[in-house]
Amino acid sequence: MTSVTGITILLTFGIVGDAKTIQPNAMESTEKETVHLPCNHSTIGGSEYIYWYRQIPYQGPEYVIHGLKSTETNGMASLTITTDRKSSTLILPQVTLRDTAVYYCMLREAHWDRWGCTCARSPWWRKGSSSS
């Protein structure tokens, strides 16, 4: 069995539209480490969701996770939100080279859709496409 060591994974943070969130410029990690990506959003409104997207080189943005309060988890990541909602952390378990990307933290207003549920719209949503 061959063991590979010393691989560095670069996680870069991006800026989108409104500057309501503050993130570090970049973070490095090695494979199989759990990575904690912080985001400060001290001006968050009561109905704004916290969204995380990532953009792998040469690809379009990809949804990672979103939440309103406390902790959310899916198959890709976990999102921990502080009680006052002024900061959050995206947790990527056991990163690999495939996780190398620009990660975006952003706030999106909730809205009511035609089914009556509260959800948030992706900043990349275009008329004629489905919202996420």
NORSUL-V753100 format. One line per field, one symbol per residue. phi: phi as a letter, one per 40 degrees, with the letter a starting at -180 (. if undefined). psi: psi as a letter, one per 40 degrees, with the letter a starting at -180 (. if undefined). burial: # if it has 24 or more other ideal C-beta (glycine too) atoms within 12 Angstrom, else .. A space follows every 10 residues. Layout:
phi = ???
psi = ???
burial = ???
This chain:
phi = .cbbbgcbbc bbbbbbfccc bbbccaabab dgccbbbcab bcbcccbccc bbbbbcdgbc cbcbaaabaf bbabcbabbb bcdcgcaabc bbcfcbdccc acbbbabbcc accccgccab cccccbdgbc cb
psi = hhhhiehhhh hiiihhbife ihiidiiiii ieihhhhihh gefhidehih ihiihiheii ihhdiiidib hiiaediihh hideeeiihh hhhgiideeh ihhhhihhii ihaeeeihii hieehiheii i.
burial = ........#. ####.#...# #.#...#.#. ....#.#### #..#...### #####..... .#######.. .#...##### #...#.#### ##..#...## ########.. .........# ###....... #.
